[in-house]
């Protein structure tokens, strides 16, 4: 249990008038307790009352993981009903205002709480968790730097394996293997490797199309290390860079540089998006930049702050997020260049280190 993080969470809960916070397996539970569980048919819920010690309902086969919280274990044979009933009674959750993760809690757990914590009110508390985690501690930044390093070294090793005729699927599989054998605990997400016209889809799924001479290939990948993620995008070209995407790449590169240069403490998040987008819009491709400029990065691939129009969140030191402008041309292909950045006391630091020019195969 991280006592400092627990105290901060409880303080934020009290500010919001909550009586207890209920956490599911996932990043928030890991952030406070260091505990990881599978999300499955066996429900796991951590209860964090504002006025008494926390407790955890979990399968008996997982109970040995926990050393510093009261537990209410259950077996497969007996089922979870009695464990939840006892936990809710012990923690006096009936009639309570319960802060829950609206984006993570399932219907299963919400109905359990409604049954065994009669009269309780389930209150979305995602903003609480955003406030809790949005600024990274030094140990978190160290893990993110390791995750970036693993992803970058894997990419460099992978490039030498590519050749004309290899399929996107095979290339993605080889990149996955390079990360897992190169120090990644897991993938941040399934890699995007999209060549030729397929690159015109921002979230293309690698397919059976073989690479051809002249292809521009969008490569979006990342690794988890010690619980924290990296997320990068670079362009690979089979042969010398030519064709319409050559000029598009130069434009996206300018937008990426402008967006990163705009990052400073004290400005609203939307301003980074605005500056980045302006470069592309002024060149006549505004309608081809179809997604936000970036998203927060840490325990999750997508978390606050979101770098998008309308988000007035003030940037402060310790925030980490992506800057990833892109232009996508139907039937031709796409270009995206993505970096991970850190807001510092006096500006920003680009955490990713790979060159941004096309990588040639």
N, C-alpha and C positions, 0 to 999 in steps of 0.2 A: 504494500500500500504506500502510495506517495502522499504523506500527510499534508504537505504544502498544497499540493493540487486538490486534495480532498477538501481542505479548509477553504480554498478559493471557490470551489464549486458550491459548497454549502453557503458561503457568503452571497454568491450570486443568486442562489435559490431563495434565500431569505429576502433579498431585495425584490424578488418577483412574487413574493407572497406564497411560495410553495412550502408544503409540509414535508415532502419527500421527493427524491429524484429516483426514477426507476430506469436502469440501464440494461440494454440488450448486449449480447456478444457483439463486439465490434470496436471501433477506434476510441469511443468515449470511455467504455469500461476499461480498455487497455490503458488509456491515458492516466486514469486515476489509480488503477490497481495493479497494472502490469500483467493482468490475467487475460489469456486468450482462450476462447471456446468456439467450437463449431456451431453454426446456426443450423439446427436440425429439428426433427420431430420431438426431441427431448428439450423442453423449454428451460432456459437459463435466464434469470433476472436478478440483477443486483439492486438492492434497496438501500438508499442513502438518506435516512431521515435527518432533518436539520437539528434535532434535539437529542439524538441518541446514536450509538454506534451502528455502522452499516451491517447488512446481512446479505446472504446470497442463497437463492434457491437453485439447486443444480442436481444433475444425476449423481448418484453415489459413486459411480466409476470415475468421476472428475473431482471428487471431494479432496483427494490428497494434494491437489494443486494449491489449495487455500490454507494459509497458515495464520493470517492476521484478521480474519473476519468470521463472525458467527455464520454457520452454514445450516441449511435445511435440506439435507440430501434425500433423494428418493430413488427407488429401484425400478427397473422396468416392470417387475412383477406387480409391485404395489401401485405404480403410477404416481403422478405428481400432485394430485388433488390435495392430499393431507399436508404435504410439505408447504404448499402455498397457503393453505388455510392457517397453519400454525405460524408461518412467517407474518402474514398480514395481521393476525391477532396479536402476536408478540410486539410488533412494531406499531400497532394501533393505527393502521392505515384507513380504517373505515371512516368515511366522511372527510377524508384528507384531500388536499389539492396535490395531485401527483404530476410532477414534471416528467414528460416522456419524449422520446426521440420520434417525432412524427414521421421522419423519413426512414425509420428503421423498425419501429415496433410493429409486429404483425397482428393480424386479427386474433390469432391464437392467444397471445399474451394479454392483449387488451381485454378480451372476454374473461380470462382468468382473473384479472384485477377487478373487473366489474362484478364478478361473482363472489370473490373472497374478500374484497375490500368494499363492502356494501356502501353505496352512497358516495364513493370517491369520485373525484372529477379529474379526468385525464387532460392535462394541459400541455399543448405543444411547447417545448422548451429548447428548440433548436438554436435560438439566438443565444441562450445561456452557454451552450457548448461552443458556439462560434466565438463568443467573448473569451471563454476559458482557454481556447487553443490557438487563437488567431496569431498571436505573437510567439515566436519560437524561442525556446531556451537554447543555451550554447550546446547542450548535449543533443538536442534535437537537430540543430544545424550541423553538428558533426556527423550525425547519422545520415542526413540528407547529402552531405558532401561525399560520404562513402557510397551512397546509392548512385550518385551521379558518376563518380569515378568508375564504378563497376559497369554501368551502362555504356560509358564512353569507351572504356577499354574493350568491352565485348564487341562494340560496333567496329572498332578499328581492326580487330582480329577477324571479324566476319567478312569485311570487305574483300579480303583476299580469296574468299571462297566463291564469290559470285562470278557468273559467266553467262554469256548469251545462250539461251535455250533453257536455263534453269527457270522453274516456275516460281510465281510469287509464294505459293504454299511452301515449297521446299526452302526458299530463302528465309521465310518467316520462321520455319522450324529450326533452321541453322542459327538464326539470331537468338531464338529462345534458348537453344543449347549453349550458345556462347555465354549468355548471361548466367544461366544456372551453374555452369561449370566454372564461371569466372568470379563467383562470390555472391551472386544474388540469392536471397532467401526465397524469393518468389518474383513473379513478373508483376509490374505495376498494372498491366493489362495485356491482352493478346496483341502482339506487334501488328502495326499496319505496314504492309509492304505493297504498294500499288503503283504499277508501271503503266506508261503510255496513257491512253484515254481513261483508264481506270483511276488514275490519280486525280481526276476531276471530281471524285466523290470524297469529301472531307474525312468520312469514317468508312472508307472502303474496307472490305474483308478480303484478305489474300485469296486468290483463286488459282485456277489451273493455267492461266495465260503465261506462256513462256516469255522471258525477256528477249527483246530484239535490239539490234544495233540502233543507236540513236535514242533509245528510251530514256525519258526522265522518270525517276522513281521516287515517290514520296515514302520516306521511312520514318515512322513514329513509334517510339519504343521507350521502355523505362524499366527500372528494377526496384524492388523493395529490399532494403538492408536495415536490419535492426528495427523494423516496424515502419520505416519512413521511405517515401517514394521519390523517384526521379521521373522526369517526363521530357523527352527531347524529340525534335523533328529536324531531319536534314534531307537534302536531295542527293540522289545518286544518279549519275548519267553513264550510259553505256556508249563510250566513245567520246568524241569532242562535243562540248555543249553547242548546239545549234538550234535553229527553229524558233518559233514564237515564244517558247518558254524561257529562252535565254534572257530576253528583255524583261519578262515577267519576274524572273528570279532576281534581277537587279533591283526591280521595284519593291519586291517583298523584302529584300535585304535592307533597303533604305527604311521601309516601314518598321522593321524589327529594331533597327538601330535608333530610330526616332522614338519608338515606344519605350525602349529601355532607358534612353537618355532623359525621358520625361519623368521617370520615377524619382520622387523625392518625398520625404516625410512632410506631412501637412497638406498635401493636395488630395482631392477626392479621387477615388478609383476611376470614375468615368473619364477623368481628364487623360489618363494614360491611353484608354481606348480611343478617345477623341483624337489625340495627336497621332496615334498609329494609323487610324482609319483615314485621316486627312491625306496622308501621303498617297494612299491607294485611290481615294476618291478623286483627288485633283488630277490623277493620271487617267481618269475615265473608267476605272474598274471597281467603283464603289459597290455596285450590285453583285460583283463576283467575290466579294469578301463576305461570306455568308454566316460567320459565327463571331462570337465575342473575341476580344483580343486575348483574354487569358482567364485563368482560374487559380484559386489558391491551391497550395500543394503542401503536403505534410504526411500525416497518418493516412490521409485519403488522397486519391488522385484529383478529385474535384471537391474543394472545400472553400469557405470564405478566405480572403476576399475575392469576389468575382469582378474581373476587369471588363466592365460592360457599361453601355450607356444607361444612365439613370441611377447607377450605384454611387451614392454620395459618401460612402464609407471613407473616412479620412485615413490615408496611409500613415503608418507609424513604424518606427524601427522594430525589426523582428518579424515583420510580415514577409511571407514568401509566396510567390506566384509565378505563373508562366506569362511570357509575352510571345504570341504565336500567330502573327498575321499570315493570311493565305489568300491566294487567288486561284479560282477553279473555273476552267473553261471546258464546257461540255464538248465531248468529242475530241478534245485535244489533250487535256491533262491538267495537273495542278501543281502548285508550288506552295509549300509552307515551311517556315523557319521558326523553330520554337526553342526558347531558352528559359531557364529557371533563374529567377532573380530574388534578391534579398533587399528589403528596405533597410538602410543604415541610418546612423545619426545625421549624416550630412548628404545623403544621396542614395545610391544603390550599389550593389555588387552583383555582377553576373556570375552565378555559381557554375554554370556550364562553361566548358572550355574548348569544345571542338570548333574548328574553323567553320565558317558559314558559307563558304564558297562550295559549289557542287563537288562531290567526291566522284572521281572518274574511275571507271572500271575498264 
